[in-house]
Amino acid sequence: MKLAVCLYKYFPYGGLARDFVSILSICRDHGYQIDVFVMESQGGVPEGFNIEVIQTQGRSNHSRVASYIEQLKPKLLDESYDLVIGFNKIPDLDIYYAADPCYLDRVKNQRDYWLAKFSPRVKFYSKCESRVFSNSSHTVSLMISDIQRDLFKKHYDTPDERLIMLPPGINDNRRRPDDWQHQRQHFRQQFSIADNELLMLAVGTGFKTKGIDRSIQALANLPSNLRIRTRLFIIGEGDNSPYQKEANRLAIADQVQFFGGRDDIPQFLLGADLLLHPARKENTGTVILEAVAAGLPVLVAGECGYAKHVNKARAGLVTDRPFNQNEFELKLLTMLDNVRLKDCSKNALAYAEQEDLYSMPIKAAAIIEQMAKAKKNSENTRERQN
């Protein structure tokens, strides 16, 4: 069986890329050929994945995506793939992994939509989304957010049978290990974090989207007696220079540290006292559940799809929608209490044991394989009839 996978950009530390690898690795291990077509690859490609970088043309993002799609069409036809899977919204997919939110809903809620809807960019991306979710499409979408599922149904009247909900799929290595206290002590010694210091953690690529500026401002606005013993570690790819400048301006540069993308996230989850995730938009927020599994309390924006798990688990606090910085800072002050942190940690661990937070890759791979076999059988039947 041959699978074609369409993904705009591959970089190892992105959440979408991790989902792509975890799902398709299962298919690869079951003997499937995995051909991946990207516009950009930053290395770290898993063994057994055939990556082809398509050289695109165009000055704007949407023109480069259009170039990618046009060059992709003949490749998909020539190779006679058993199934075409997309991790971005591309026309004529068999399966779309719906990590991105509804584009049409977002642009319609912008003040200038009456004018923007005529722009080439909005018209292009709206058309791509429609080719995935409209009634005339055959694409089956694997949904990871019930909020987004309902938005796609609202705007495109997509049939229920083409919107399949998946459970979360965090890596099992995010669970708190038996020797977590030893690992935590080692981590805090490594980074010279005193016993009376509080370590806040922020994880995510795309610093503006993830609200890193909000976290830095909240740290700066803590009461002085608490601020001087609180640090913020930030993990993720991106240009951190504006945020470092802001930390300098707020006189907290010594307490804010950027680490770039990393493979040792579990150690940071064990070593920290609180995860901050005040994202401006977040379809799900995998790191939220990773923190819960590690027993790390969380403070997140209500805009995050997985914020519902925080409330259900009583593993931290969630801000109201729309986001308000003052509310975030008040809730941060509430969270930075040792008794509350211990209670939230205990609740998080209990929730991680009783809820299915891990099986998404297995279930997604099973759907892919089932659909590939069904499509193959259907084509064989048609050939016999002809």
N, C-alpha and C positions, 0 to 999 in steps of 0.2 A: 504494500500500500504506500502511496506517495502523497504527502501532505505539503501544500504550499502555505507559507505563513507570511503575511504582509504586516510590516511594522515600520513606521516612519524612521525611528531612531532607536538604536540599541546602545545602552550604556549600563554596565553591570549593577550600579547602585540604585537605579530607579525602581519604584514599586511596580510599574507596569512590566518592566523587563524581568523582574523577579517572578512575577506571575506567569509570564510567557515561558520562562525557563522551567519552572516547576511543573507546569501543565504538559508542555511538549516533551520534557524529559521522560515522562511516563510513557507517552506514545513511542518515543525512540526506543525505550527499553523493551517495548512490546514488538519491536521489529519494523516500525514505520520509518520510511525515509522522510527526513525533515529538511525541506528547502526553504530558506528564509530570505525574503527580499526586503532590503532596507535602503534608506537614503543616506544613512550615516551609521557607522559602527565604531565604538570606542574601545574595542577589545574585550578580552575575557569571555570569548564565545565558548559555550559548552562543547565538549567533545561529541562528535556525531551530528552536529548541526551544520548544514551547508549554507553559509552566508554569502549572498551576492549583493554587493553595493551598487545601486543604480545611480549613475551620474545624472543629476537633474539640471535643468536650465531654468532661469527666471530670477528676477530681482526680489520679488515678494515671496513670503512663505507660501501663500496659496498658489502662486504660479509654479513654484518648485514642486508642490504636492501634485498639481495637475500634470506636470511633466513626468513625475514618478508613476502616476496612474496610467498615463498613456503608454509608457514604456513597459509597464507591467502586463498590460492586456495580452500582447502576443506571446509573452513568456508563459502565461497561464494556459493559453490555448495550445501551444506547441507541445507542452509536456504532458498533457492529459492527466492532470492531477485528480486523485480520488476525492479530495476535499480541499477547498480554499478557505483559510481561516484568517481573519483580520483582527489586529489589536488596535486598529484605528478605523474610522468610518470610511470605507472604500466601496464603490459600487460592485454589485454582483458577487458578494461573498456568500459562502454557504453558512459560515458561522462568524459572528462578531462577538468578541469578548468586550463587554460594555464597561470599560474602566472610565471613560470620559462622560461627563454630564451632558444633558440635553442642550445642544447648542442653540436651537431655535428658541427654547424657553429663556435662555440667558439673554440673547440679543433682543427679544421682544420686550424684555423688562428694562431695557436701556432707554433713556430719555430721548435719544436721537434715532430711535428705530425707524420712524417714519421716513427718515432720509437714508439711514444706513442700509436699509433693506435693498436699496438700489445699487449699492457698491459692489464691485466685482468680488471682493473678499467674502462678504456676507452671502451673496448669491451662490458662490461656489461651495462654501462649507454647508450651507443649508441644503443644497442639492445633493451633496454627498450623504448627508444625514438622512434625507428623504429616501435615497436609494437603498438605505439599510432598513428603515423602519416603516415605510409606507405600506399600504395594503397591497400594492402591486408587487412588492418585493417578496422574494422567497427566503431571505436571510433569517436564520435563527439567532437570536441574541442571548448570550449568557449574561444574566444580570447579577450584579453584586450589590445593588442598592435598591431597596423597595421604593424609596422616594423617587429615584430616577426612572424606575420602571413605570410608575404612575404618570410621570411627566411625558414620557414617550407615548404612552397610551392616549394621554390627553391631546397631544399635538398631532399624532399620526394615526390614531385609532388602530394601533397594531394589535393583531389577534393575540389572545393569551398564549396560544400554543407556540408562538414564536418568541415569547419572552420567558425564559427559563431562569428561575432564581437559583443562585448558588449560595452555599454557606460560606463563611469566611475561610481563609486558607493560610493562616500564619504558619511559619516553620516551627516544627516541634521543638527545635533547639532554643526557642524563646521561653520555654517553661522554666520555672525556677528549679535549679538542680539541688541535689541533697547537700552539696558543699557550698551553697550560695554564700554563707557567711564568710567562709575563707576567701572565696573569689572577690567578694565585696571589699574585704579588708585589704587584699592585695591591690585591687584597683585604686582604692582611695590612698593607699601609701604611694603607689606609682605616680599619682598626680598631686601628691602633697595636700590632700584634703583632710583637714583636722576633724576630730570627732564632733566638735560643736558647730562645724560648718554644714550648710545645707547646699546640696548640689541639684540644680534644675537642669533638665535635659531637653533639647529640641532636636528633632530629626526630620529631615525632608529636603528633597531637591526642589529648588525654586523658592528662594528665601522670601520674596514678597508674597507669593501665594500662601506660603506656610505661616506667614505672620511673624517672622523673626523680629521685625521692627517693633511689633506689639510686645513681644517678650522682653526685649531690651529696655523698652520704656517702662514696663511694669517693674523690672528689677530696679531701675533707677529711682522709681517712686515709692519703694518700700520705706518704712520708717528706718531711720539711720542705724539704730541698734540692731535691726534685722538685716538691713542691706549689707552692712560691712562683713557679715558672716555668711553671705549667700553668693554662690557662683552659678554661672550659666555656661554649659557646654553645648555647642551647636555642631551637628553632623550633617553634611550634605554637600552636594556639588553646586557651584554657582559663584558669582562674583560677590565676595563678602566685603569689598572695600567700603561701600556706602554704610554698611552696618558697623564696621569697625570705626569709621569716622563718627557715627552717631554715638557709639559707646564712649569714644574719646570726649565728645562734646558734653556728654552727661557725666563725665568723670567716673566711669565704671569700667574703663578699658581693661584694668588688671583682673576684673572678675568675669570677663567674657572671653571665651576661647573658641576658635573655629578649628575644626578637624578635617574638613573635606569629607569625601566618601570613604567609608570604612567597612571592613568585613567583620569586625569584632563587636557589632552592635550588642549582642547579649551581655558582654562585660559592662558596657555603659548602662544598660538597663538595671543590672544588679548593683552597680556602684552609685547610682543616682537616688535622690529622695523624691523627685517629682518630675513628671513629664509635662511640658507645656506644648500645646498644639492649638494656638488661636488662628487657625487657617481661615483665609478669606473665602476659599471654596475648596471643598474636599468631597469627592464622590463617596469615599469610604473613610480612609485613614488607617491603613494597616498597622502603623506604628502604635496606634491607640490600643489595639488588641494585643500587640506584642508586649506592651507595657503591662497590661492586665495579666497576661500569662506569667510574666516575671514577678508579679506582685508589686509593681511600681505604681503608686497613685498617679492620677492624671487630672489635669485641668484643660478642658478643650472648649472650642467654640461650637455653638449649636449648629453651625453650618456644616459640620463634619457628619457624614453619613453614619459612621460608627459611634457617634456620641450617644446613641440610644443604648448601646451596651454599657456605657459608663453609668448611666442612670439606673439601668436594670441591675447592674452588679453592685451599685453603691460603692464604686471604686474611685470616686473623685467628684468633681463638680463640672457642670456644663453651663456655659453662658447662654443667655437668651438670644433670640434672633430678632432684629439685626444686632450685630456685634456692637458692644459699647465698651470702650477702653476703661472707663471708670469702674464698671461692673466687673470686668476682668481683673482689675487690680484689687478690688475689694475681695473677690473670691480667692485670689492668690494669697492675700493676707490670711484669709480663713484657712486655706489649705496648709500653710506653713506653720502648723501646730503639731507637735510630736504625737499627741494622742490621736488626732484626726488622721495623720499619716499612717499610723499603725493600724487603725481601724479600717481605713481604705485599702491598705495592703492585704489585710486578712480577707476582706470581702472580695478583692480582686482574685486572689488565689482560689477561693471557694468557687467563684464563678467560672474560672478557667478549667476547673475540674469537671463541672457539670454541663457546660455548654459545648456544642460542636463548633470550635473555632479553627479547626485544622484541616478539614476534609475537602476543601474546594478543589485543589488540583486533581485529586482522585476522581471526583464526580465530574469535573469538566472534561478530563481525559476520557472518561467512560462515554460521555455524550458524543465527543468527537469520533471515537471509534465506532460507536453504534451508528452514527449518521454516515460515516464513510462506508461501512459495510452495507447499509441500506441503499445508498446511492449506487454502489457497485452492483448489487443484486438487481436493482431496477434497470441499470444499463444493460446488464447481461440478459435480462428478460426481454427488453426491447430488441436486442440483437437477434435473439432466437426467433422472435415473432416476425422480424423482417427477413 
